[in-house]
Amino acid sequence: MSDERPPIEYKGPHDAVIRFPRPASRLPSFDDLAWDIETARSAPLHPPELIERYLFRTLRVLAAGGGTGKTALLLHEAACLALGRPVFGLLPVLRSGRTLYITGEDSAEELQARLARIVDAMDCGRDERQIVQDGVRFLDLAGEDARLVEPGSGRTSELTFDLAATYQDSGIAHVVLDPLASFGADDENVNGNVQSLVNAARRIGKGLGAAVTLCHHVGKASARDGAEDAYVGRGGSALADGSRIVHVLRPVADDEQSKAPMTALAALREAEHGALLRLATPKMSHAPRPPALWIVRDGWKFQAFREVQRDPDAERRAQVEQVLNFVTEAVKRKRFFTQNDLEAHRDEMGLTREEVRRAVSELKVSGRLVLAPLPKRLCAGARKHYLCPADSVPEREE
């Protein structure tokens, strides 16, 4: 820092020059900002990578609806980071380390009980259980004033500085704040306040040399629609903009399970208490954005499968052929479907309603599927025609 700073001058009465000493600056001088370009040529382009193409030493948001299992997923990650085991049995841990789990909702005892069951599901021996016990610690702030930002002013609270100072020599690699709403101030829909939270989380990460994960809830509309973009979290857009990684976790509806990899569906069938989740990465600043993960949760056990990259055009053409083949076989068996009937049978084809509608539309436009008159005995009200392959239209009504 430079102490030689010129005084502040301004003109007073009768043009007299008044000088005040300039207050000391916290900023370094321009000379102190010098850097070496040769050193920079070999410096890393991104912060340290903890979990391959998944978690870096930076700020991350994990957004999910209530009851999705995001806390259990984070506890599984913490156990894998402590042990150096692949996360979800798939993602390599490149830098193992400790996790400080700061809870503003569930008690430390509850989280410890869940983690113990997760460790049991991982078939950990006594020594590994001890490693997890040492490598994952819980700071219980539930029911306390745990705001990282002072109400009204938006300034960083004393708690933020205390966290960085107290645990800076503890070898922490990852900090979890769960849920984010417990650590905010004022109205979380105000972008300025959210940006203050982002700055506070960055300060904690920088002070501890650790990755920081903000566990957040998605908005009701986003949860209902199954949205997976970076802005699904409640509150201002500053949260997604200020984070370097955004993960979105959601349950997979029954009518979209057919999109999962065959290996994931096989694991789901074998699971005793199985649930299928999808973990998308709409934002990844430090590496190419990875494909979504399909996660089979069986009780306290997690197993992930990478999404198979598909050609959208080829997939659409396959859906068109699938619908045409389904209708053709139905007509051969004297089953006559209107479009509404066909949509009602979408589960038999493993397609969504929208996919069936799109396929029928394309088949009609191409002339491969036409409306043929129903036999009189099957006509009722406005139901007078059925979908029929163009090469199977009867010459006369049966």
Residue pairs with C-beta under 8 A, 6 or more apart in sequence:
1 24
1 25
1 26
1 27
1 28
1 29
1 32
2 25
2 28
2 29
2 31
2 32
3 24
5 22
5 24
5 25
6 22
7 19
7 20
7 21
7 22
8 19
8 20
8 21
8 22
9 17
9 18
9 19
9 20
10 17
10 18
11 17
11 18
12 18
46 56
46 285
46 286
46 287
47 56
47 57
47 58
47 286
48 56
48 57
48 95
49 55
49 56
49 57
49 94
49 95
49 286
49 287
50 56
50 57
50 81
50 93
50 94
50 95
50 97
50 173
50 174
50 211
51 77
51 80
51 81
51 87
51 91
51 92
51 93
51 94
52 91
52 92
52 93
52 94
53 91
53 284
53 287
53 288
53 290
54 87
54 91
54 281
54 290
55 77
55 174
55 211
55 213
55 245
56 211
56 244
56 245
56 286
56 287
57 173
57 205
57 209
57 210
57 211
58 205
58 211
58 212
58 244
58 245
58 285
58 286
59 198
59 201
59 202
59 205
59 211
59 212
59 214
59 242
59 243
59 244
59 245
60 211
60 212
60 213
60 214
60 243
60 244
60 245
60 246
60 247
61 213
61 214
61 216
61 233
61 239
61 240
61 243
61 245
61 246
61 247
62 70
62 73
62 74
62 213
62 214
62 215
62 216
62 247
62 249
63 216
63 217
63 218
63 232
63 233
63 246
63 247
63 248
63 249
64 70
64 216
64 217
64 218
64 248
64 249
64 250
65 217
65 218
65 223
65 250
65 251
66 217
68 249
68 250
68 251
68 277
69 249
69 275
69 277
69 297
70 178
70 215
70 249
71 106
71 111
71 114
71 178
71 215
72 114
72 118
72 297
72 300
72 302
73 249
73 279
73 295
73 302
74 101
74 176
74 178
74 213
74 215
75 101
75 111
75 114
75 115
75 118
75 136
76 87
76 88
76 118
76 302
77 87
77 99
77 174
78 99
78 101
78 115
78 132
78 135
78 136
78 174
78 176
79 85
79 115
79 118
79 119
79 122
79 124
79 132
79 135
79 136
80 86
80 87
80 93
81 87
81 93
81 96
81 97
81 98
81 99
81 135
81 173
81 174
82 96
82 97
82 98
82 99
82 131
82 132
82 134
82 135
82 136
83 93
83 96
83 122
83 124
83 128
83 131
83 132
83 135
84 93
84 96
85 93
85 122
86 92
86 93
87 93
87 304
88 293
88 295
88 302
88 303
88 304
89 302
89 303
89 304
90 293
90 303
90 304
90 305
90 306
91 304
95 173
96 135
96 173
97 135
97 171
97 172
97 173
97 174
97 210
98 134
98 135
98 136
98 137
98 170
98 171
98 172
98 173
98 174
99 135
99 136
99 137
99 172
99 173
99 174
99 175
99 176
100 137
100 139
100 167
100 170
100 172
100 174
100 175
100 176
100 208
100 210
101 111
101 136
101 137
101 138
101 139
101 176
101 178
102 138
102 139
102 141
102 146
102 163
102 175
102 176
102 177
102 178
102 183
103 111
103 138
103 139
103 140
103 141
103 142
103 178
103 182
104 141
104 142
104 146
104 177
104 178
104 179
104 181
104 182
104 183
105 142
105 178
105 179
105 182
106 142
106 178
107 140
107 142
108 138
108 139
108 140
111 138
112 138
114 300
115 132
115 136
117 299
117 300
118 300
118 301
119 128
119 129
119 132
120 300
121 299
121 300
121 301
122 128
122 301
124 132
141 182
142 182
145 159
146 159
146 182
146 183
147 157
147 159
147 183
147 184
147 185
148 156
148 157
148 159
148 160
148 183
148 184
148 185
148 197
148 200
148 201
148 204
149 155
149 156
149 157
149 184
149 185
149 186
149 193
149 196
149 197
149 200
150 156
150 157
150 185
151 185
151 186
152 185
152 186
154 185
154 186
154 192
154 193
154 196
155 196
156 196
156 199
156 200
156 203
157 185
157 200
160 200
160 203
160 204
161 203
163 175
163 204
163 207
163 208
164 203
164 204
164 206
164 207
164 208
165 207
167 208
168 207
168 208
168 209
170 208
172 208
172 209
172 210
173 210
173 211
174 210
174 211
174 212
174 213
175 204
175 205
175 208
175 210
175 211
175 212
175 213
176 212
176 213
176 215
177 183
177 201
177 212
177 213
177 214
177 215
178 215
179 215
179 216
179 217
180 197
180 214
180 215
180 216
180 217
180 239
181 188
181 216
181 217
181 234
183 197
183 200
184 193
184 194
184 197
185 193
185 196
185 197
186 193
187 193
188 194
188 234
188 235
188 236
189 234
189 235
189 236
190 236
191 236
191 237
191 238
192 238
193 236
194 235
194 236
194 238
194 239
194 242
195 236
195 238
195 242
197 214
197 239
198 238
198 239
198 242
198 243
199 242
201 212
201 214
202 212
202 242
204 210
204 212
205 211
205 212
214 239
214 243
216 233
216 234
216 235
216 239
217 233
217 234
218 227
218 232
218 233
218 234
218 248
218 250
219 232
219 233
219 234
221 227
222 232
223 232
223 250
226 250
226 253
226 256
227 248
228 248
228 250
228 278
228 280
228 282
228 292
229 248
229 282
230 240
230 246
230 248
230 282
230 283
231 237
231 240
232 248
233 239
233 240
233 246
240 246
240 283
243 283
244 283
244 284
244 285
244 286
245 281
245 283
245 284
245 285
245 286
246 281
246 282
246 283
247 279
247 280
247 281
248 279
248 280
248 281
248 282
249 277
249 278
249 279
250 277
250 278
250 280
251 275
251 276
251 277
251 278
252 260
252 276
252 277
252 278
252 294
254 347
255 346
255 347
255 352
255 353
256 352
257 265
257 268
257 276
258 265
258 350
258 351
260 268
260 276
260 278
260 294
260 305
261 294
261 305
261 306
261 307
261 308
263 305
264 276
264 294
264 296
264 305
267 274
267 296
267 298
267 303
267 305
268 274
268 276
268 296
271 296
271 297
271 298
272 298
272 299
273 298
273 299
274 296
274 297
274 298
275 296
275 297
275 298
276 294
276 295
276 296
276 297
277 294
277 295
277 296
277 297
278 292
278 293
278 294
278 295
279 292
279 293
279 295
279 304
280 292
281 289
281 290
281 292
282 289
283 289
284 290
290 306
291 306
291 307
291 308
291 309
292 306
292 307
293 304
293 305
293 306
293 307
294 304
294 305
294 306
294 307
295 302
295 303
295 304
295 305
296 302
296 303
296 304
296 305
316 358
316 359
316 362
319 351
319 355
319 358
319 359
320 359
320 362
320 363
322 349
322 351
322 359
323 342
323 349
323 351
323 356
323 359
323 360
323 363
324 359
324 363
324 368
324 369
324 389
326 342
326 345
326 348
326 349
327 337
327 342
327 369
327 387
327 388
327 389
328 389
328 392
330 336
330 337
331 388
331 389
331 392
332 392
336 374
336 375
336 378
336 386
336 388
337 345
337 386
337 387
338 383
338 385
338 386
338 387
339 357
339 360
339 387
342 356
342 360
342 387
343 353
343 356
343 357
346 352
346 353
346 355
346 356
349 356
351 359
360 369
360 387
363 369
364 370
367 390
368 389
368 390
369 387
369 388
369 389
369 390
370 387
370 388
370 389
370 390
370 393
371 385
371 386
371 387
371 388
372 385
372 386
372 387
372 388
372 393
372 394
373 384
373 385
373 397
374 383
374 384
374 385
374 386
375 397
375 398
376 397
